[in-house]
Amino acid sequence: MKTNRALRTPGGLSLRLDVRAVVVVVLLLVAAFAASVVLIGTGDFPISPADVLRTLAGNGSVSQELIIHDLRLPRVFVGLLVGASLGLGGALFQAISRNPLGSPDVLGLGQGAAAGALIVIVLMGGTAAQVTVGALLGGLATGIAIYLLAWRRGVHGYRLVLVGIGVSAMLTAVNNYLLTRSDLTDAARAVVWITGTLDGRDWDQVWPLLWLCAVLVPLVLANARGLRMMEMGDDVSYALGVRVERVRMLLLVAAVLLTATATAAAGPISFVALTAPQLARRLTRSPGPNLLASLCMGAALLVTADWISQRAFGAGQLPVGVVTGVLGGVYLLWLLVIERKAGRI
């Protein structure tokens, strides 16, 4: 059964629609919404999914309105936006580097953001808002440094990954040093942040992420065709009329901004940017970067992991970064077993 459909607009423009990819995106959106509703109802004051939907429609009790709108809804929105940003950023990095390991986790952007946050926490004793700014600046500075170090008449994907691994190792050492310099209170605060958590998130973290996604997501999707052609190689892309370096620079900046802002909002949550694009590609069975599917997969993964972090361990609650790390590690091991059986490694 064919999954592609050719559509022709009144102006004569031909569009190709991948039906399976559209179905996957719709199902992922439904899964993210369902997980969000369940997550909103989870906590010390449980609320049923029906009451959550009723309250979101404006028909809940006063206590339910307070709990949902002021306490739980911002956390869910931050989880959705951070997951979507990491999923899309990971897909961009992997497509540009043409390497499934070319994700922010491996390239060191998370470690760079953590270094910026740790400098504010340990050396300056900054507030939560200052920690967020420090993490954002650290992530952006790391992205710029990696790009400049990898530049040699253009940015080659293999060189980008190698430079990123080296920068990640150095930043990890810097972060460990900063932790040894901190007192007990700052160290505990820093460890929770660098693990990745959605605890205590409010509307102040929602609006910057929402505005950034509103600007960058359409910009990235508008350049999806050029990115897909670039996966065939620079020479082919140039022959097809793609301005390779311009598109690569634009999408790298977008990926760094998405990843750095998401990390500043919730800490360096591991494996979402690495696994979401790969899972999306396996579900859609479609070549190319699968940007929209990766975005939806990242959002669904993170809110589901946050629910697991609250429910799977009884009264205790883990930072969501611990759960994503465990799930991501299991997925990578499973992927290695599959690849080995197929004789590819």
N, C-alpha and C positions, 0 to 999 in steps of 0.2 A: 504493500500500500504506500503510495507516494504521500509525503508529508509537505511537499512544496507546492504552492499555488502562485501562479503568475497573475498579478493584477495590473490593469492599465488605467491610468487616470484620464480624465477628459482632455488634458493637455498632451497626451501621448506618452507620458512617463511610465515606464514599466517598473513595477515593484514586485519583489519575490517574497512571499510570506511563508515562513516555516511554521506549519500548523502545530507540529509537536512542540516546538519552542514556545509558541504562544500558550499552548495548554499547560506546559510546565510552569511558565511565569504566573498564569492565573492560579494554578494549584498552590504555588509557593506563597502567593499573596493571601490566599484563603488560609493556609497553614499559619502564616505570620499573624493574621488577624485572630484566628482561633487561639493561638498560643498567648497572644496579648491579652485577650479576654480572661483566659484562665489565670494568667499571671497577675492581672489586676485584682482578681478575687482571692489571691493567696496572701496570707499574712496572719498576724495575731488576731485580727478580726476578719474571719473568712466571709466572703460574699459569693453567692452562687453566680454562675455565668448569666442566668436570666436576670438577676438583680443588677449585675454589672451593665448589661445592655440597656436595661430600663433606666438606670441612673445616667448613662451616657446620653440617652435620649431626653433627659431632663425630667424624669418621673420618679426619681429615687427619694429616699428620706433625707433629712438634713444631715444625719451622721454619715450616710453613704456618700452623699455629695462631698462632704468634707474629706473623707478618707480617700475617695477615688480621685477627685479633681485636684486636691492640694498635695496629697502624699504619694499616691501610686501611679497616677497617669503620667506625671513627668518622668518617673523612672522608666516606664515602658517606652515612652517616646524617645528618650535618650538611648535605650537599648536598640530600638528599631533603627534609629538614625546612625548610631555608631556601627551596628552590624551592616547596614546598607553601605556606609562609607568604606568600611574595611573590605567588604566583598567586591565593590566596584574598584577600589584602589588596588586590591590584589590582582584582579583580572587585568587591569591596565599594566601593572608591572610585569606580569607573566607574559602578556602579549608583546610588550615592547622588548623584553629580554629574550623572547622565544624560548623560555625555560620555565617548567612547572615549579621550580624552586625560587624563581625570581619574585618573591613576595616581600612585603615590608618586614616580616619576621626575620627573614634571612639577610636582607639588605641593611639592617641596622637602624631603620627609622624609629622603631619602638624603643631601642636602646638610646637613641639620640634624644627622643622626647623624655625618656626617664632621666637622662643626665640633666636636662634642663630643669625638670621638676626637682631632682635631688639637690641641685645647686641652690634653688630657692629655699627648699626645706632645711637643708643642713647648714648652709653658709649664711643664709639671710633670715631664717625663721619666718618665712612669708606666710601670708594668709592663703586660703583656698583659691581665691581669685588669682593671686600672684603665682601660685603653683601652676594653675591652668595656663597662664601666659608664658611662664617659663617652659612648660612642656611643649607648647606650640612653637615657641622660638627655637627650642632645641631640635624638634623634628624638622623644621624648615631649614635650619643651618646644616643639619646632617644631610638632608636631601641635596642641597646645593653643593656641599663638599663632595658627595659621592659622584654627582654629575660632572663636576670639574675634574676630579681625579680620573674618571673613566673616559674623559674626552680625549680623542686623538683622531682628528679629521672626522668627527662624528662619534656617536656612542654605539659601540658594539654590545650586544646583549650578553655575551659570555664575559666580556671585560667588566661590564656593569655588575654582574653577580659576584665576580671575584673581588672587585673593589669593595662591594657592599659587605662581603663576608669579613674582609680585613678590618673595615671600619667598625663593624659590629663587635668584633673581638676586642678592639681597643676601647670602645665605649663601655663594654661590659666590665673591663678592668677599672675604668674610671668610676663607674657606678659602685663597684665593690669597695673601692678606696673611699668614696664619699660615705658609704654606710659605716665603714670603720671609724670615720671621723665624727660621726653623729653621737649624741647622747641617746639614752634608752628611749625616751619619749619620741624624739624625732625619728629614730631608727624604726620604731614600731609603726609610726605614721607613714614613713617612706615605704616600708615593706608592703603594707596594705595597698598603697597606691600603685607600686610597680607590679603587683600581682594582677591588677585589673579588677575593678569593682564598680557596680552601679548603685551601691548604697549611698543614701543621702543626696541623690541627684534631684534637682528641682528645675523649674522653668528657666533659670538663668543659664543652664547648660543646653536647654532645648533650642532656644531661638538662634544662637550662632550656627549650630549644626543645620537647622532647618533652612536658614538663609543661604548657607554655603551650598547645600544640596540643591536648592532651587536654582542656583546660578550654574553650578558645575555639572550636574547630571545632564541637562539638555545640551550643554557645550560638548561633553564627552560623547553623547549619543550621536550628535551631529557629525562627529569625526570617526564614527565606527567603521564606515566603509574604508577610509584611508588606513585605519589600524589593521583591518582584516587583510588588506593588500600587503601591508608591510610585513606580515607574517610569512609571505612568500619570498621575502628578500628585498633588499634596498634597490637592486638593479631592476627587478621586475616592477617595483613600485614606481620608480622614476619613469620607466617606459610607459606606465599606465597613467602618468600625469599627476602622481601624488608628490606633494612637496614634503619629502620624507623628514628632513630635519625640523622643519616648521611644525609638522604634525607631532613628531616625537617630543619636541620640547614642550609644546602645548599640553600634551597628554601627561607627560612626566610631572609638569607643574601641578596639573589637576590631581594626579595621584598622590603627590606629596602633600598637597593641601588637605585632601580628604583624609589621608592617613594621620597626619599630624593633628588635625582638629579632632578627629575621633579619639586619638590617644590622649589629647589634652582633656577631653571630657570624661573619659572613663579609665584612663591608664592603659598601658600596653597589653591589651587582651590578645593572647596568643592564638595562633592557628586559624582564626576565622578568615583572615585574608589569604591564607595558604590553601585551605580546604574548600572554601565556598566556590571559587571558580572551577576547581576540579570536579566537585560534585555536580555543579550546574552543567558542565560539559558532558558528564556521563549521563545525566538525565535527559538532556536535549538531544544528545547524539548528533550534535551539529558542529561543524568546523568553525573556526573563528573564535573571537574572545568571549562571546556570550555575555555581553556586558549587563544587559537588563536582568537576565536569569541569575547572574552572579550577585547583583545588587539584592534581589529578592531572597536568594539563598542566604546571604550574610545576615539579613534582618531576621529571617526565620530561625536561623541557627542560634543567634545570640539571645533572643527572647526565650527560646526553648531551653538553652543552657542556663539562663537566669532562673527559670522556674525550677530546673533540676537542682540548682545550688540552694534553693530555699526549701525544697521538699524531700530531697533524697537522703538527708542526714539527720532526720528527726528534729530535735530542738535547735541543733547547731546550724549555722548558715555559712557556707563557704563563699569567698569572692568568686565571681563568675569566671575570672581568668583561670582559676584552678580547674573548673569543670571543662572549659574549652581546651585547656592544655591536655587533660586526660583524654577527652574525646578525640582531639586532633591527633594525639600520639597513637591511639588505637587505630584510627583511620589510616595513618601512614604505615603502620605495621601491616595492616590488611592489604594496602596497596602494594607494598613490597612483596608480600607473599603471592599476590595475583601476578605481578610482573615477573617474578621468578618462575612461576609455573608456566607462563607464556614464553619463557626463554629470552626475555628482553633484558635481564640483568643477571 
